[in-house]
Each structure stands twice: as structure tokens, then as C-alpha cells.
């Protein structure tokens, strides 16, 4: 039997939080390109925040 790789969405906490945030926004007047830009901006902001948290933990005594 071949291996089955099931990819699910969201595949990380960052994608989950990005989608939860965007679901609460009024996106009705955005073009598809603007929506992609908005998704990437929100994803980057959330991901950066998680990175900051991880960095702070590694330096705590």
C-alpha cells in the first residue's frame, strides 16, 4: 500500500491565526491581489511575533 500524505489546512498555528484574523475583517472591496498582499502582511506580522516570543524565551534566565 502506498504512503498517504494528507495535508490539512491550517497546517500551522500561524496560518490558523492569520485566517481567524482575516475572517473578522471586511475584505469585500479588496481585489484578489490585494487579498493576497493582506494575507502575506498579516502572516508575516503573526510569524514575527511568534519569533520574538521564541527569542525571548531562549534568553530568559
ZANU-360417 format. One record per residue: residue number from 0; residue in three letters; x, y, z of N, C-alpha, C, CB in turn. Coordinates in nm, 2 decimals, always signed. Glycine has a CB too. Example, Ala and Ser with C-alpha at 12.3 -4.5 7.8 and 13.67 -1.06 7.14 Angstrom:
BEGIN
+-----+------+--------+--------+--------+--------+--------+--------+--------+--------+--------+--------+--------+--------+
| seq | type |    nc1 |    nc2 |    nc3 |   cac1 |   cac2 |   cac3 |    cc1 |    cc2 |    cc3 |   cbc1 |   cbc2 |   cbc3 |
+-----+------+--------+--------+--------+--------+--------+--------+--------+--------+--------+--------+--------+--------+
|   0 |  ALA |  +1.32 |  -0.57 |  +0.78 |  +1.23 |  -0.45 |  +0.78 |  +1.32 |  -0.33 |  +0.78 |  +1.13 |  -0.45 |  +0.90 |
|   1 |  SER |  +1.28 |  -0.22 |  +0.71 |  +1.37 |  -0.11 |  +0.71 |  +1.29 |  +0.00 |  +0.79 |  +1.41 |  -0.06 |  +0.57 |
+-----+------+--------+--------+--------+--------+--------+--------+--------+--------+--------+--------+--------+--------+
This chain:
BEGIN
+-----+------+--------+--------+--------+--------+--------+--------+--------+--------+--------+--------+--------+--------+
| seq | type |    nc1 |    nc2 |    nc3 |   cac1 |   cac2 |   cac3 |    cc1 |    cc2 |    cc3 |   cbc1 |   cbc2 |   cbc3 |
+-----+------+--------+--------+--------+--------+--------+--------+--------+--------+--------+--------+--------+--------+
|   0 |  UNK |  +0.08 |  -0.12 |  +0.00 |  +0.00 |  +0.00 |  +0.00 |  +0.09 |  +0.12 |  +0.00 |  -0.10 |  +0.00 |  +0.12 |
|   1 |  UNK |  +0.06 |  +0.22 |  -0.09 |  +0.15 |  +0.34 |  -0.09 |  +0.12 |  +0.43 |  +0.03 |  +0.12 |  +0.42 |  -0.22 |
|   2 |  UNK |  +0.22 |  +0.51 |  +0.06 |  +0.21 |  +0.60 |  +0.17 |  +0.11 |  +0.71 |  +0.13 |  +0.34 |  +0.66 |  +0.21 |
|   3 |  UNK |  +0.03 |  +0.75 |  +0.22 |  -0.07 |  +0.86 |  +0.20 |  -0.03 |  +0.98 |  +0.28 |  -0.22 |  +0.81 |  +0.24 |
|   4 |  UNK |  -0.02 |  +1.09 |  +0.21 |  +0.02 |  +1.21 |  +0.28 |  -0.10 |  +1.31 |  +0.28 |  +0.14 |  +1.28 |  +0.21 |
|   5 |  UNK |  -0.16 |  +1.32 |  +0.39 |  -0.28 |  +1.41 |  +0.40 |  -0.24 |  +1.54 |  +0.45 |  -0.39 |  +1.35 |  +0.49 |
|   6 |  UNK |  -0.25 |  +1.64 |  +0.36 |  -0.22 |  +1.78 |  +0.40 |  -0.35 |  +1.85 |  +0.45 |  -0.15 |  +1.86 |  +0.28 |
|   7 |  UNK |  -0.35 |  +1.90 |  +0.56 |  -0.47 |  +1.97 |  +0.61 |  -0.44 |  +2.12 |  +0.63 |  -0.51 |  +1.91 |  +0.75 |
|   8 |  UNK |  -0.55 |  +2.19 |  +0.63 |  -0.54 |  +2.34 |  +0.64 |  -0.62 |  +2.37 |  +0.77 |  -0.59 |  +2.41 |  +0.52 |
|   9 |  UNK |  -0.57 |  +2.45 |  +0.86 |  -0.44 |  +2.51 |  +0.86 |  -0.33 |  +2.42 |  +0.90 |  -0.44 |  +2.64 |  +0.95 |
|  10 |  UNK |  -0.22 |  +2.44 |  +0.85 |  -0.11 |  +2.34 |  +0.87 |  -0.01 |  +2.40 |  +0.98 |  -0.03 |  +2.32 |  +0.75 |
|  11 |  UNK |  -0.04 |  +2.52 |  +1.03 |  +0.04 |  +2.57 |  +1.14 |  -0.05 |  +2.67 |  +1.22 |  +0.17 |  +2.64 |  +1.09 |
|  12 |  UNK |  +0.01 |  +2.70 |  +1.34 |  -0.07 |  +2.80 |  +1.42 |  -0.07 |  +2.94 |  +1.36 |  +0.00 |  +2.81 |  +1.56 |
|  13 |  UNK |  +0.04 |  +2.97 |  +1.28 |  +0.04 |  +3.10 |  +1.21 |  -0.06 |  +3.11 |  +1.10 |  +0.18 |  +3.12 |  +1.15 |
|  14 |  UNK |  -0.08 |  +3.00 |  +1.02 |  -0.18 |  +3.01 |  +0.92 |  -0.32 |  +3.01 |  +0.98 |  -0.17 |  +2.89 |  +0.83 |
|  15 |  UNK |  -0.34 |  +2.94 |  +1.09 |  -0.47 |  +2.94 |  +1.16 |  -0.50 |  +3.08 |  +1.21 |  -0.47 |  +2.84 |  +1.28 |
|  16 |  UNK |  -0.41 |  +3.14 |  +1.28 |  -0.44 |  +3.27 |  +1.33 |  -0.45 |  +3.38 |  +1.22 |  -0.32 |  +3.31 |  +1.43 |
|  17 |  UNK |  -0.38 |  +3.36 |  +1.12 |  -0.39 |  +3.45 |  +1.00 |  -0.54 |  +3.44 |  +0.95 |  -0.29 |  +3.42 |  +0.89 |
|  18 |  UNK |  -0.58 |  +3.32 |  +0.93 |  -0.72 |  +3.31 |  +0.87 |  -0.83 |  +3.36 |  +0.97 |  -0.75 |  +3.16 |  +0.84 |
|  19 |  UNK |  -0.81 |  +3.33 |  +1.10 |  -0.90 |  +3.38 |  +1.20 |  -0.91 |  +3.53 |  +1.20 |  -0.86 |  +3.33 |  +1.34 |
|  20 |  UNK |  -0.79 |  +3.59 |  +1.19 |  -0.79 |  +3.74 |  +1.19 |  -0.86 |  +3.79 |  +1.06 |  -0.65 |  +3.79 |  +1.19 |
|  21 |  UNK |  -0.83 |  +3.73 |  +0.95 |  -0.88 |  +3.78 |  +0.82 |  -1.03 |  +3.76 |  +0.81 |  -0.81 |  +3.72 |  +0.70 |
|  22 |  UNK |  -1.08 |  +3.65 |  +0.87 |  -1.23 |  +3.63 |  +0.87 |  -1.30 |  +3.73 |  +0.94 |  -1.25 |  +3.49 |  +0.94 |
|  23 |  UNK |  -1.24 |  +3.81 |  +1.03 |  -1.31 |  +3.91 |  +1.11 |  -1.30 |  +4.05 |  +1.04 |  -1.25 |  +3.92 |  +1.25 |
|  24 |  UNK |  -1.23 |  +4.06 |  +0.93 |  -1.21 |  +4.18 |  +0.86 |  -1.31 |  +4.20 |  +0.74 |  -1.07 |  +4.19 |  +0.80 |
|  25 |  UNK |  -1.34 |  +4.32 |  +0.71 |  -1.42 |  +4.35 |  +0.59 |  -1.33 |  +4.35 |  +0.47 |  -1.50 |  +4.48 |  +0.60 |
|  26 |  UNK |  -1.33 |  +4.24 |  +0.39 |  -1.25 |  +4.22 |  +0.27 |  -1.32 |  +4.24 |  +0.14 |  -1.18 |  +4.09 |  +0.28 |
|  27 |  UNK |  -1.45 |  +4.28 |  +0.15 |  -1.53 |  +4.28 |  +0.03 |  -1.49 |  +4.37 |  -0.08 |  -1.67 |  +4.32 |  +0.08 |
|  28 |  UNK |  -1.41 |  +4.48 |  -0.05 |  -1.37 |  +4.57 |  -0.15 |  -1.23 |  +4.54 |  -0.20 |  -1.38 |  +4.71 |  -0.10 |
|  29 |  UNK |  -1.17 |  +4.43 |  -0.15 |  -1.03 |  +4.40 |  -0.20 |  -1.03 |  +4.32 |  -0.33 |  -0.96 |  +4.32 |  -0.09 |
|  30 |  UNK |  -0.93 |  +4.35 |  -0.41 |  -0.91 |  +4.26 |  -0.53 |  -0.84 |  +4.14 |  -0.48 |  -0.83 |  +4.34 |  -0.64 |
|  31 |  UNK |  -0.84 |  +4.03 |  -0.57 |  -0.76 |  +3.91 |  -0.53 |  -0.62 |  +3.94 |  -0.50 |  -0.77 |  +3.81 |  -0.64 |
|  32 |  UNK |  -0.56 |  +4.03 |  -0.57 |  -0.42 |  +4.07 |  -0.55 |  -0.40 |  +4.14 |  -0.41 |  -0.36 |  +4.16 |  -0.66 |
|  33 |  UNK |  -0.49 |  +4.23 |  -0.38 |  -0.49 |  +4.30 |  -0.25 |  -0.51 |  +4.20 |  -0.14 |  -0.59 |  +4.41 |  -0.25 |
|  34 |  UNK |  -0.60 |  +4.10 |  -0.16 |  -0.62 |  +4.00 |  -0.06 |  -0.50 |  +3.92 |  -0.03 |  -0.74 |  +3.91 |  -0.10 |
|  35 |  UNK |  -0.43 |  +3.88 |  -0.13 |  -0.30 |  +3.81 |  -0.12 |  -0.20 |  +3.89 |  -0.04 |  -0.24 |  +3.77 |  -0.25 |
|  36 |  UNK |  -0.19 |  +4.02 |  -0.08 |  -0.10 |  +4.11 |  -0.01 |  -0.14 |  +4.12 |  +0.14 |  -0.10 |  +4.25 |  -0.07 |
|  37 |  UNK |  -0.27 |  +4.13 |  +0.17 |  -0.31 |  +4.14 |  +0.31 |  -0.28 |  +4.02 |  +0.38 |  -0.47 |  +4.17 |  +0.31 |
|  38 |  UNK |  -0.30 |  +3.90 |  +0.32 |  -0.27 |  +3.77 |  +0.39 |  -0.13 |  +3.76 |  +0.42 |  -0.31 |  +3.65 |  +0.29 |
|  39 |  UNK |  -0.04 |  +3.80 |  +0.32 |  +0.10 |  +3.79 |  +0.34 |  +0.15 |  +3.89 |  +0.45 |  +0.18 |  +3.82 |  +0.22 |
|  40 |  UNK |  +0.09 |  +4.01 |  +0.46 |  +0.13 |  +4.10 |  +0.56 |  +0.09 |  +4.05 |  +0.70 |  +0.06 |  +4.24 |  +0.53 |
|  41 |  UNK |  -0.04 |  +4.00 |  +0.72 |  -0.08 |  +3.95 |  +0.84 |  +0.00 |  +3.83 |  +0.89 |  -0.23 |  +3.92 |  +0.84 |
|  42 |  UNK |  +0.02 |  +3.74 |  +0.79 |  +0.10 |  +3.62 |  +0.82 |  +0.24 |  +3.66 |  +0.87 |  +0.11 |  +3.53 |  +0.69 |
|  43 |  UNK |  +0.30 |  +3.75 |  +0.80 |  +0.44 |  +3.79 |  +0.84 |  +0.44 |  +3.86 |  +0.98 |  +0.49 |  +3.90 |  +0.74 |
|  44 |  UNK |  +0.34 |  +3.94 |  +1.01 |  +0.33 |  +4.00 |  +1.14 |  +0.31 |  +3.90 |  +1.25 |  +0.21 |  +4.10 |  +1.15 |
|  45 |  UNK |  +0.22 |  +3.80 |  +1.23 |  +0.20 |  +3.70 |  +1.33 |  +0.32 |  +3.61 |  +1.35 |  +0.08 |  +3.61 |  +1.29 |
|  46 |  UNK |  +0.38 |  +3.57 |  +1.24 |  +0.50 |  +3.49 |  +1.24 |  +0.62 |  +3.56 |  +1.31 |  +0.55 |  +3.45 |  +1.10 |
|  47 |  UNK |  +0.63 |  +3.69 |  +1.29 |  +0.74 |  +3.77 |  +1.36 |  +0.71 |  +3.77 |  +1.51 |  +0.74 |  +3.91 |  +1.30 |
|  48 |  UNK |  +0.59 |  +3.79 |  +1.55 |  +0.56 |  +3.79 |  +1.69 |  +0.59 |  +3.66 |  +1.76 |  +0.41 |  +3.82 |  +1.71 |
|  49 |  UNK |  +0.56 |  +3.55 |  +1.69 |  +0.60 |  +3.42 |  +1.74 |  +0.75 |  +3.40 |  +1.75 |  +0.54 |  +3.30 |  +1.66 |
|  50 |  UNK |  +0.82 |  +3.46 |  +1.66 |  +0.97 |  +3.45 |  +1.66 |  +1.02 |  +3.53 |  +1.77 |  +1.02 |  +3.50 |  +1.52 |
|  51 |  UNK |  +0.96 |  +3.65 |  +1.80 |  +1.00 |  +3.73 |  +1.91 |  +0.98 |  +3.66 |  +2.04 |  +0.93 |  +3.87 |  +1.91 |
|  52 |  UNK |  +0.87 |  +3.59 |  +2.06 |  +0.84 |  +3.51 |  +2.18 |  +0.95 |  +3.40 |  +2.20 |  +0.70 |  +3.45 |  +2.17 |
|  53 |  UNK |  +0.98 |  +3.34 |  +2.09 |  +1.08 |  +3.23 |  +2.10 |  +1.22 |  +3.28 |  +2.13 |  +1.09 |  +3.15 |  +1.97 |
|  54 |  UNK |  +1.25 |  +3.40 |  +2.08 |  +1.38 |  +3.46 |  +2.11 |  +1.39 |  +3.50 |  +2.26 |  +1.41 |  +3.58 |  +2.02 |
|  55 |  UNK |  +1.28 |  +3.55 |  +2.31 |  +1.28 |  +3.60 |  +2.45 |  +1.29 |  +3.48 |  +2.54 |  +1.15 |  +3.68 |  +2.48 |
|  56 |  UNK |  +1.23 |  +3.37 |  +2.51 |  +1.24 |  +3.25 |  +2.59 |  +1.38 |  +3.20 |  +2.60 |  +1.15 |  +3.14 |  +2.54 |
|  57 |  UNK |  +1.46 |  +3.20 |  +2.49 |  +1.59 |  +3.15 |  +2.48 |  +1.69 |  +3.23 |  +2.56 |  +1.64 |  +3.14 |  +2.34 |
|  58 |  UNK |  +1.65 |  +3.36 |  +2.59 |  +1.74 |  +3.45 |  +2.67 |  +1.70 |  +3.46 |  +2.81 |  +1.75 |  +3.58 |  +2.60 |
|  59 |  UNK |  +1.59 |  +3.41 |  +2.85 |  +1.55 |  +3.42 |  +2.99 |  +1.63 |  +3.33 |  +3.08 |  +1.40 |  +3.39 |  +3.00 |
|  60 |  UNK |  +1.65 |  +3.38 |  +3.20 |  +1.74 |  +3.30 |  +3.29 |  +1.65 |  +3.25 |  +3.40 |  +1.84 |  +3.39 |  +3.36 |
+-----+------+--------+--------+--------+--------+--------+--------+--------+--------+--------+--------+--------+--------+
